[in-house]
Amino acid sequence: MANTYFAEDLRVTSEVVMWGNAGVWADEKGVAHMGAWRPGKYTLIVRRLGYYQERRALSLSAGKIDTLRVTLRPMNITLQ
């Protein structure tokens, strides 16, 4: 499951992100519901252990429900 949040969320600090408590978690199908936000420009961040973080600039409009598909790229990790 991936952790999803807006970079502009003032409740999100580096410690909150480190412990995986930022934003919302995607469900078993990979769907995350971000809730109601004011119209404006935001930066969506999606993180998952073992994958590269994805950042997407987006603009929210009043009265509109947006759907965004994000595919995370796996990291190549070599243990020695």
Summary of the structure (lengths in Angstrom):
residues: 80
radius of gyration: 13.5
end to end distance: 26.4
largest distance: 51.7
contacts: 162
relative contact order: 0.23
helix: 6%
strand: 29%
